[in-house]
């Protein structure tokens, strides 16, 4: 299908803070949402205002709520990024940070491999890291994963591995990764996902930080950790102008 997203209709397909963003634009933070999220925004949101004041585009692609960063979600996100690059005549090396929580954390990590413009850093909160394990980790998951990968060649496990950070670890770009995970997470098990992924990345020589948050459930970061999460995004972009 011919691509249809352009700047005039962008608000149907993504949130962007570009209209309030301080110019010149210094970078882009992509924020991917969790499973089942269907939010759209008619007004600017707090994180959009936060990054706008610092000259950073904050973009929330309205991917399919069951997308799991499948091929369509990758192409859809790339299309949105290209619309903004063209609209603001951004340089080819504009720094992009990939971020998100839960399925959005998986999306942020998987997008690192498949993005048309490779992000310079990834920040993920309670990410799903082993998608094969996650298939039957909860009762609500199989239908969503079958939906996302139904048209892939091969069997379902092979398809899941194409969007599983743990299985893609050796193929991810050598940039900075920041992982948060709450130790009382009942939706995405800490040991089965982030701990295993971080250890694998460390063994492969990646630059990765790991913040385990005590006494909190799924994606429930306390305020100081949310500030650190955002600071990692800011620092990645700022460092591009100071290194």
C-alpha positions in Angstrom: 0.0 0.0 0.0 1.1 3.5 -0.7 2.2 5.4 2.4 -0.5 7.9 3.4 0.9 9.7 6.5 1.9 13.3 5.9 2.3 16.3 8.1 -1.3 17.5 7.5 -2.8 14.2 8.8 0.0 13.3 11.3 -2.3 13.8 14.4 -4.4 10.9 13.3 -1.4 8.6 13.5 0.8 9.9 16.3 1.2 12.5 19.1 4.0 15.0 18.5 4.9 18.0 20.5 6.5 19.7 17.4 4.1 22.7 17.4 5.4 23.8 20.9 8.9 22.5 20.6 11.7 25.0 21.0 13.7 25.5 17.8 16.1 24.5 16.6 15.2 20.8 17.2 18.0 19.0 18.8 16.7 15.4 18.8 13.7 13.0 19.0 12.4 10.8 21.8 10.1 8.1 20.6 7.8 6.7 23.3 6.1 3.3 22.7 3.1 2.3 24.7 2.1 -0.9 26.4 -0.2 -3.7 25.4 -3.8 -2.7 24.7 -3.2 1.1 25.0 -5.5 3.0 22.6 -4.9 6.6 23.9 -4.8 9.5 21.5 -4.1 13.1 22.4 -5.9 16.2 21.2 -3.8 18.5 23.5 -0.2 18.5 24.5 0.7 16.1 27.3 3.1 16.7 30.2 6.0 14.8 28.8 5.5 16.6 25.5 5.8 19.9 27.2 8.8 18.7 29.2 10.8 17.8 26.1 9.5 20.7 24.1 11.1 23.1 26.5 14.5 21.4 25.8 14.2 21.5 22.0 13.4 17.8 21.7 10.6 16.3 19.7 8.5 13.8 21.8 6.6 11.4 19.6 4.1 8.7 20.5 3.3 6.5 17.5 -0.3 5.2 17.7 0.7 1.7 16.8 -1.7 -1.2 16.9 -2.5 -2.0 20.6 -1.4 -5.6 19.9 1.5 -4.6 17.7 4.5 -6.2 19.5 6.8 -4.2 17.2 6.0 -6.5 14.3 6.9 -5.5 10.7 3.9 -3.2 10.3 4.7 -1.4 13.6 8.3 -0.8 12.5 7.2 0.5 9.1 4.5 2.6 10.6 7.0 4.2 13.1 9.6 4.8 10.4 6.9 6.5 8.3 6.1 8.9 11.2 9.7 9.7 11.8 10.3 10.5 8.1 7.3 12.9 8.0 8.8 14.9 10.9 12.3 14.8 9.5 11.0 16.2 6.2 8.7 18.8 7.7 11.5 20.3 9.8 14.4 19.6 7.4 16.2 17.7 10.2 19.7 16.3 9.5 20.2 12.7 8.6 22.0 12.2 11.9 19.4 13.8 14.1 19.7 11.9 17.4 16.8 9.6 18.2 16.1 7.8 21.5 13.8 4.8 21.6 11.8 4.4 24.8 8.8 2.7 26.3 7.4 0.4 29.0 6.1 -3.2 29.0 5.2 -4.1 25.4 6.5 -0.5 24.7 9.8 -1.5 26.3 10.0 -4.5 24.0 9.1 -2.2 21.2 11.8 0.3 22.1 14.4 -2.5 22.1 13.2 -4.2 19.0 13.0 -0.9 17.1 16.8 -0.5 17.7 17.4 -3.3 15.2 14.9 -2.5 12.5 14.7 1.3 12.5 15.4 3.1 9.3 17.3 5.7 11.4 19.1 3.8 14.1 18.5 5.4 17.5 21.5 6.5 19.6 20.1 5.0 22.9 17.3 3.0 24.3 15.4 3.5 27.6 13.0 0.7 28.7 10.8 0.2 31.7 9.8 -3.3 32.7 10.3 -4.5 29.2 9.2 -7.8 27.8 12.6 -9.3 26.8 11.8 -13.0 26.0 8.8 -13.0 23.8 8.8 -16.8 23.4 8.6 -17.2 27.2 6.0 -14.4 27.4 3.6 -16.2 25.0 1.9 -18.1 27.9 3.2 -16.1 30.8 -0.3 -14.7 31.2 -3.7 -15.9 30.0 -4.4 -12.8 28.0 -1.3 -12.9 25.8 -1.6 -15.8 23.2 -4.3 -14.1 21.2 -2.4 -10.8 20.9 0.8 -12.5 19.8 -1.0 -14.7 17.2 -2.7 -11.6 15.9 0.6 -9.7 15.6 2.6 -12.4 13.8 -0.2 -14.4 12.0 1.1 -13.6 8.5 4.8 -14.4 9.2 6.5 -17.3 7.4 7.5 -20.4 9.5 6.1 -21.3 12.8 4.9 -19.0 15.6 8.0 -19.5 17.7 10.3 -18.4 14.8 8.1 -15.4 14.3 8.2 -14.4 18.0 12.0 -14.6 17.9 12.1 -11.8 15.3 10.6 -9.4 17.8 12.2 -10.8 21.0 15.0 -8.6 22.5 16.7 -11.6 24.2 16.9 -13.4 20.9 18.0 -10.3 19.0 20.6 -9.3 21.6 23.7 -10.0 19.4 22.1 -8.1 16.5 21.3 -4.8 18.3 23.4 -1.7 17.6 26.3 -1.0 20.0 24.8 2.1 21.7 23.7 2.8 25.3 20.8 0.9 26.9 19.0 1.7 30.1 16.7 -0.9 31.7 14.4 -0.3 34.6 12.4 -3.2 36.2 10.3 -3.3 39.4 10.9 -6.3 41.6 7.3 -6.9 42.4 6.2 -7.0 38.7 3.6 -9.7 38.3 2.9 -9.0 34.6 6.5 -9.3 33.2 8.7 -11.4 35.4 12.0 -9.6 36.4 14.1 -12.7 36.4 12.7 -14.2 33.1 13.0 -10.9 31.2 15.2 -8.0 32.2 17.7 -9.9 34.4 18.3 -12.5 31.7 18.5 -9.8 28.9 20.9 -7.5 30.8 23.2 -10.4 31.6 23.2 -11.5 28.0 23.9 -7.9 26.8 26.8 -7.5 29.4 28.3 -10.8 28.2 28.2 -9.5 24.7 30.0 -6.3 25.7 27.2 -3.8 25.5 27.0 -0.5 27.4 23.9 -1.2 29.6 22.6 0.1 32.9 20.1 -1.8 35.0 18.0 -0.1 37.7 16.0 -2.6 39.8 13.2 -0.8 41.6 12.2 -2.3 45.0 8.7 -2.7 46.3 6.9 -1.7 43.1 4.7 -3.4 40.6 4.6 -3.4 36.8 6.0 -0.2 35.3 5.3 1.6 38.6 8.4 3.7 38.9 8.6 6.2 41.7 9.0 9.9 40.8 12.8 9.9 41.2 13.1 6.9 38.8 10.8 8.6 36.3 13.2 11.6 36.5 16.2 9.3 35.9 14.4 7.7 33.0 13.9 11.0 31.4 17.4 12.2 32.2 18.8 9.2 30.4 16.8 10.3 27.3 18.0 13.9 27.7 21.7 13.0 28.3 21.8 10.7 25.2 20.8 13.6 23.0 22.8 16.3 24.8 25.9 14.2 24.7 25.7 14.3 20.9 26.4 18.0 21.1 29.2 17.9 23.7 31.3 14.8 22.7 
